[in-house]
Amino acid sequence: MMHSFIPPKRFFPYLTWTDIQEMSDIENVVIVQPVGAIEQHGLHLPIVVDSAIGMGVLGKALDKLEEEIPAYGLPCLYYGKSNEHCDFPGTITLSATTLLTILMEVADSLYRSGFRKLVLMNSHGGQPQIMEIAARDIHQKYEDFLVFPMFTWRVPNIAKQLLTQQELEYGIHAGDAETSILLSLLPDQVKMEKAVKEYPQGLPEDSLLSMEGKLPFAWLTKELTKSGVMGDATAATKEKGDRLLESVSDGWVQLIKDIYKFHQPKLS
């Protein structure tokens, strides 16, 4: 089961080098690099949450994708930049420089093989900026290499229909959404009897500053939560997770199709 949730026919490492050499229209083949994290997710969730969600969503999307759309998933980069969680045992973190170097060198290898479309599918909220820097630098290095820095949850989905307004704003880690989707993907690894409701504490009131958004401040997880949870994990259900997984993966099907058809804008 090296392919995890990804359909075997869509798992890049199962190809042979001659399969790749003989690909027609290789410049439009969509290669997806899932990027996750190994970091604490409260008392009730395993430390693999972000990586599992990325692989689960990608696998379901690739399974739904029409046969004629050529797209493949790479193995997940399980380690990410997770130093905001480093005070909790089990968290494994790379530096921003290390993660950026890995992404750049993966891109170099794919480019040499003839691929020209790469998606950086990030599932950890602590590193989207690294994906954006990598994408810009890769494209500047190879101007015919089209690179897409994406966050797993930002495709159209039904989260607003299923989560409270408080959860949508503050439930950013191990809360309702992540716990629900883990109940769908890895139910045996979720300890719901240990689930808690804990929102970030001590946030500034009547201020333009916020944890995330347009005017953020830097923070460490230990400064905001005792349990490691930021959200209401007690509200999670498998039914909600099933619906989220279907919805987010549908969004990714459309996104992959759009990337397959995409051409870099150029001045006439």
C-alpha positions in Angstrom: 0.0 0.0 0.0 2.8 2.4 -0.8 0.2 4.5 -2.8 -1.8 5.2 0.4 -5.2 6.7 -0.7 -4.0 7.4 -4.3 -5.3 5.1 -6.9 -2.4 2.8 -8.1 -2.7 3.9 -11.7 -2.3 7.5 -10.6 0.6 7.0 -8.3 3.8 8.4 -9.9 6.3 6.0 -8.3 4.5 3.0 -9.8 5.4 4.2 -13.3 8.5 2.9 -15.1 11.0 5.2 -16.7 9.9 4.1 -20.1 6.2 4.9 -19.2 7.4 8.4 -18.6 9.6 8.5 -21.7 6.7 7.5 -23.9 4.1 9.9 -22.5 2.4 11.9 -25.1 1.8 15.6 -24.4 4.0 15.3 -21.3 4.2 19.1 -21.0 0.5 19.1 -19.9 0.6 16.1 -17.6 -0.3 17.4 -14.1 2.1 16.3 -11.3 0.9 16.9 -7.8 3.3 17.1 -4.8 1.4 16.7 -1.6 3.1 18.5 1.3 2.0 17.8 4.8 3.4 17.8 8.3 4.1 15.6 11.3 3.0 17.7 14.3 0.8 17.6 17.4 -2.9 17.7 16.9 -4.2 17.7 20.4 -5.0 14.8 22.7 -7.3 13.0 20.3 -5.7 13.1 16.8 -2.5 11.5 15.5 0.4 13.7 14.5 -0.1 12.7 10.8 -3.3 14.7 10.3 -2.2 17.3 7.7 -0.4 14.6 5.6 -3.4 12.2 5.8 -5.8 14.9 4.8 -3.7 15.9 1.8 -3.3 12.3 0.6 -7.0 11.5 1.3 -8.3 14.4 -0.7 -5.9 13.9 -3.5 -6.6 10.2 -3.7 -10.3 10.8 -3.9 -9.9 13.5 -6.5 -7.7 11.4 -8.7 -10.1 8.5 -8.4 -13.0 10.8 -9.7 -10.9 12.4 -12.4 -11.8 11.5 -16.0 -9.4 8.9 -17.5 -8.4 11.3 -20.3 -6.9 13.9 -17.9 -3.3 12.8 -17.3 -2.5 13.5 -13.6 -0.3 11.8 -11.1 0.4 12.1 -7.4 3.9 12.0 -6.0 4.6 10.5 -2.5 3.7 12.9 0.3 6.4 15.1 1.8 5.4 14.2 5.3 7.7 16.6 7.1 7.1 20.3 6.9 7.8 23.6 8.7 6.0 23.0 12.0 8.2 25.0 14.5 5.1 26.7 15.9 4.3 23.3 17.5 7.8 22.4 18.5 7.1 22.6 22.2 4.8 19.6 21.9 6.4 16.1 21.9 6.3 14.3 18.5 6.4 17.3 16.3 9.1 17.0 13.6 10.0 20.2 11.8 12.1 21.2 8.9 13.5 24.7 8.5 12.0 26.9 5.8 15.3 26.8 4.0 15.3 23.0 4.0 11.8 22.6 2.8 12.3 25.2 0.1 15.5 23.3 -1.1 13.6 20.0 -1.2 10.8 21.5 -3.3 13.3 23.2 -5.7 15.2 20.0 -6.2 12.1 17.9 -6.8 11.1 20.5 -9.4 14.6 20.2 -11.0 14.1 16.4 -11.3 10.6 16.7 -12.8 11.7 19.3 -15.3 14.6 17.1 -16.5 12.1 14.4 -17.1 10.0 16.6 -19.4 7.2 17.7 -17.1 6.0 21.3 -17.2 3.1 21.4 -14.7 3.6 21.0 -11.0 1.1 21.5 -8.2 2.4 22.1 -4.7 -0.6 20.8 -2.7 0.0 22.0 0.9 -2.2 20.9 3.8 -0.4 22.6 6.7 -1.3 26.2 7.6 2.2 27.0 8.8 3.8 26.9 5.3 1.8 28.3 2.4 4.3 31.2 2.1 7.0 28.6 1.4 4.9 27.1 -1.4 4.5 30.5 -2.9 8.2 31.3 -2.8 9.1 27.9 -4.3 6.6 28.3 -7.1 7.8 31.8 -8.0 11.5 30.7 -7.9 10.9 27.6 -9.9 9.0 29.5 -12.6 11.7 32.2 -12.7 14.4 29.5 -13.2 12.4 27.6 -15.8 10.0 30.0 -17.5 8.1 27.2 -19.3 7.6 25.3 -16.0 4.1 26.2 -14.7 3.9 25.9 -10.9 0.8 26.2 -8.8 1.1 26.8 -5.0 -2.2 25.5 -3.6 -3.7 25.1 -0.1 -5.8 21.9 0.1 -8.8 23.5 1.8 -9.1 26.6 -0.5 -11.0 24.9 -3.4 -14.7 25.5 -3.3 -16.3 23.3 -0.6 -19.3 23.2 1.8 -17.4 23.9 5.0 -19.5 27.1 5.6 -22.6 24.9 5.6 -21.3 22.5 8.2 -19.2 24.6 10.6 -20.2 27.4 13.0 -19.0 31.0 12.4 -16.7 30.7 15.4 -15.2 27.5 14.1 -14.7 28.9 10.7 -12.8 31.8 12.2 -10.9 30.2 15.1 -11.1 26.5 14.5 -7.8 26.3 12.7 -6.1 23.3 14.3 -7.5 19.9 15.3 -11.0 21.3 15.6 -14.3 20.3 14.0 -13.2 20.1 10.3 -9.9 18.2 10.8 -11.3 15.8 13.3 -14.4 15.1 11.2 -12.3 14.4 8.1 -10.0 12.1 10.1 -13.1 10.2 11.3 -13.8 9.6 7.6 -10.2 8.8 6.6 -8.6 7.1 9.6 -11.4 6.4 12.1 -9.3 3.9 14.1 -6.7 6.6 14.8 -9.1 9.1 16.4 -9.7 9.1 20.1 -13.0 11.0 20.4 -13.2 10.3 24.2 -10.2 12.7 24.5 -11.6 15.4 22.2 -11.9 18.9 23.7 -13.2 22.3 22.8 -10.5 25.0 23.2 -10.3 28.2 21.2 -7.2 30.4 21.1 -6.8 32.3 24.4 -5.7 35.8 25.0 -6.3 37.2 21.5 -6.4 41.0 21.2 -9.8 42.5 21.4 -11.0 45.5 19.3 -7.8 45.3 17.3 -6.8 45.2 13.6 -4.4 42.4 14.5 -5.3 38.7 14.3 -3.7 35.3 14.2 -4.1 35.0 10.5 -5.4 37.2 7.7 -4.2 40.5 6.4 -2.7 41.9 9.6 -1.3 39.0 11.5 1.1 38.7 14.5 3.6 35.9 15.0 2.6 33.2 17.5 3.5 29.8 18.9 0.9 27.2 19.7 1.9 27.0 23.4 1.0 30.6 23.8 -2.6 30.1 22.7 -3.7 26.6 23.8 -2.9 24.1 26.5 -4.3 21.0 24.8 -2.8 21.8 21.3 -6.4 22.2 20.0 -7.7 25.4 18.5 -11.4 24.7 17.8 -14.2 22.4 18.9 -13.2 18.8 18.3 -16.2 17.6 20.3 -18.5 18.7 17.5 -16.9 16.4 14.9 -18.7 13.5 13.2 -17.9 11.0 10.6 -20.9 12.0 8.5 -19.6 15.6 8.5 -16.2 14.3 7.5 -17.6 12.2 4.7 -19.4 15.3 3.3 -16.3 17.5 3.6 -14.1 14.9 1.9 -16.5 14.6 -1.0 -16.8 18.3 -1.3 -13.1 19.2 -1.1 -12.2 16.4 -3.5 -14.8 17.6 -6.0 -13.1 21.0 -5.8 -9.7 19.4 -6.6 -11.1 17.5 -9.6 -12.1 20.9 -11.1 -8.8 22.5 -10.1 -6.8 19.7 -11.7 -8.8 20.0 -14.9 -8.3 23.8 -15.0 -4.5 23.3 -14.5 -4.4 20.7 -17.3 -6.0 23.3 -19.7 -3.9 26.2 -18.3 -1.5 28.2 -20.5 0.9 30.8 -19.0 -0.3 34.3 -19.8 2.0 36.1 -22.2 2.0 39.6 -23.7 1.1 39.7 -27.3 
